[in-house]
Amino acid sequence: MISLLMNGSVGERGKNSSSDVYLIKALLNPYARKTKQAVLPMNSSIDAATLGLLEEFQKKVVRMAKPDRLVSVGGGTFKKLVEHLKAGFTVQSLTAPKKGLLTWAAEGHEGGLFHSRLLHVPSTNSGLTIGRGYDMKDKSSSLVASQLMKAGISSPVAMKVAAGARLKGKAAKDFIITNDLLDFEVRPKVQLALFNTAYGEKEKTVLRICKKADTVAAYGSVNWGALPGSLLELFIDLTYRGDYSGTTRKFLQKPLAQGDIPALKLIFSDRSKWASVPHERFKARSKFANSISSISPVQVTP
């Protein structure tokens, strides 16, 4: 879930800045949906409907004897709104993908602070992300809409979410709030379908880079058919954070082309080469690399 911060009070006699009003409406609407009430229109206006719903929330959820119809920065009502939002998320059993388990485990969680079946923005350089690694930053809205519908999301919802394609960082976070998508949560089957879509795209990226004329000229040709399948999974995982770059290829690509697995294991265990990679991701990759054997040849997605 994205971080939710207020800058000023909202409600009766509140400062009511536009961004704060949008945030509070986006937090009140999950309550409205749960209690089968009309949702608040997403705009910067504090009207009677907004104040009425806020008063009801303070009475029934915050348990205020005398609701003040005001949400203060860091106050009890704001904390309860966030708690109510989190309480609405579900924890369900998941089916893991047939390949890409290293990435699947690293790109999300079921439940908790990093519950991934929501719209989230993992970093300032990330776009709107759904589930485990389906990032919309480099996709067109039409492609996103098509892929979301194919994964099982209804057309109206897919079109609404797809409008956030190409955004990243703060703009992507603001999109979630202003479009009333804080409680948007996909089903496990949708998350799996989108993961498989993104993973297939990343696989094609690795294969394409390895076949580029300049890459082959500089480092040699990669014969994936003679390499263990888990090695391709490791290189695909690098693409999710942008860690398979021109810089890292300077020390990765030659041993890859040579099929030098012992050298690659040493590289993936050398923290100095991966200083910008989060510690847990580095450890997972290092452990995975050291488990690679010389059997089980690569099976490339058609």
WOTASUL-V363010 format. One record per backbone hydrogen bond with DSSP energy under -0.5 kcal/mol. NH is the residue of the N-H (numbers start at 1). CO is the residue of the C=O. Records with the same first field share a line. If there is no record, write none. Layout:
NH->CO / CO
This chain:
5->3
10->71
12->69
14->11
16->9
21->17
22->18
23->19
24->20
25->21
26->22
27->23
28->24
29->25
30->26
31->27 / 28
32->28
33->29
34->30
35->31
36->33
37->32
43->41
47->45
51->47
52->48
53->49
54->50
55->51
56->52
57->53
58->54
59->55
60->56
61->57
62->57
63->58
64->58
71->10
72->70
75->72
79->75
80->76
81->77
82->78
83->79
84->80
85->81
86->82
87->83
88->84 / 85
89->86
92->90
96->94
104->100
105->101
106->102
107->103
109->114
111->109
115->112
116->109
119->184
120->118 / 129
126->123
128->167
129->120
130->134
131->116 / 118
133->131
134->130
135->133
136->128
139->136
144->140
145->141
146->142
147->143
148->144
149->145
150->146
151->147
152->148 / 149
153->148
158->154
159->155
160->156
161->157
162->158
163->159 / 160
164->161
165->162
166->136
167->164
169->123 / 126
171->168
172->168
173->169
174->170
175->171
176->172
177->173
178->174
179->175
180->177
181->176
184->181
186->117
190->187
191->187
192->188
193->189
194->190
195->191
196->192
197->193
198->194
199->195
200->196
201->197
202->198
203->199
204->200
205->201
206->202
207->203
208->204
209->205
210->206
211->207 / 208
212->208 / 209
216->212
217->213
218->214
219->215
220->215 / 216
223->221
224->222
226->223
227->224
229->296
231->228
232->228 / 229
233->229
234->230
235->231
236->232
237->233
238->234
239->235 / 236
240->236 / 237
241->237 / 238
242->239
243->238
244->238
245->243
249->245
250->246 / 247
251->248
252->248
253->249
256->252
257->253
258->254
259->255 / 256
260->255
261->259
264->260
265->261
266->262
267->263
268->264
269->265
270->267
271->269
273->270
274->271
275->272
277->274
282->278
283->279
284->280
285->281
286->282
287->283
288->284
289->285
290->286
291->287 / 288
292->289
298->224 / 227
300->298
